[in-house]
């Protein structure tokens, strides 16, 4: 489920806010964020050639940097869930970053907030 929803957010076919609401609707939000971070790490590995389907070129370097930053942000957000922060807003912000990272990897401009 997390893999599919991340793909949809990254493609712009799912709302980051709606996915965040689903992810934070129960006590499994930290586990979902951990799995999402692992998926970002897996994609970064693919870009560096550590995994099959490696890509090369400057786009791969830029995408790797964005995925690495997103991995860190996912773990920080997971830590935030232990505080009084509104989990849905924290996760929605993280998912907006995911969409922007995916757009950058495709060579597109990042989306503007509030457009989806």
N, C-alpha and C positions, 0 to 999 in steps of 0.2 A: 504494500500500500504506500509506504513512504517513497519508495523508488518511483512509482507511477505518478504520485502527486508532485514530487520534485520535478519530474520530467515535464509535467503539464504546466507548472509554474514557470519553469525555464523557457518553455515554448510560448508562454503568454496565453495559453488556452485555459488556465485556471487562475482564479483570483487569489493572491497571496493572503488577503485578509480572511477569505472563506476557508482556505486550507489551514491557516493558523488557528481559526476558531475550532476546526475539527481536531487538530493536533492537541489543543490545550483543553478539550472538553472533559478529559479524564486524567487520571494520575499517570498516564503513560507518556506524557510530553517529554520528560528527560530522556526516556528510552528512544523515542522517535528522533530527537535531536542528535543523540549519539549515533544512531543508524544513519541519519542524514550526513553527519560529519564523516562517517566511514565511507559513504558513497562519494563524497567530494574527494576524499583521499584516494579512493579507487580511480576516479577520473583523472586526478593529477598524476597517478602512477602510469596510466595509459599514455598520457602526454609525454612523459619522460622516457618511455620505452621500457619501464620496469614491468609493464603489463603488455599483453598483446594489443594490437590495433594502435600502435604508437603513431603520433603525428610529429611532423618536424616543422621548423621555421619559426619566425618571429611570433606568429599567431599562437603557436603552442607555448612559447615562453610567457607571453602575456596571459594566456588562459591559465597556465600553471600558477602564476602569481595571484591571479584572482581567486582560483580555487583554494590556494593556500591561505589567503586572507579570509576566505569564507569559512574554511575549516576552523580557524582560530575564532572567528565570530560565533560560529555554532557552539563551540565549547564555552565561550564566555556567556552566551545566552542561556545555555543549560545551567551554568552556575547562577545566573540571575533568577532562575525559576525558584531557587531556594529562598529568595527574598520576598518583599511585599510588592514587587513590580507586577504590573498587569501582564500576565503571561501571554495573552493573546496579542497585545501590542508589541511585545518584545519579539515574539516569533514572527509576526507579520513583517516587522522591519527586517528581520533576518531573511525571510523569503523574498522580499523586494530586492535585497542584495543578491540573492541567488539568481533572480531573473536578470538583473543587470550583468552579473558575471557571465551568464549564458549568452546574453545578447552580445557582450564584448567578444566572447569566444567565436561567435558567428560573424564578427565584424560589423555588427549593427550598433547603433547608438542606444544607450540605456534608455529604458522607459521612464516617462515622467510619472511621479506619484499622483495617484488619483485618476489615472486614465483607465484603470481596470480594477 
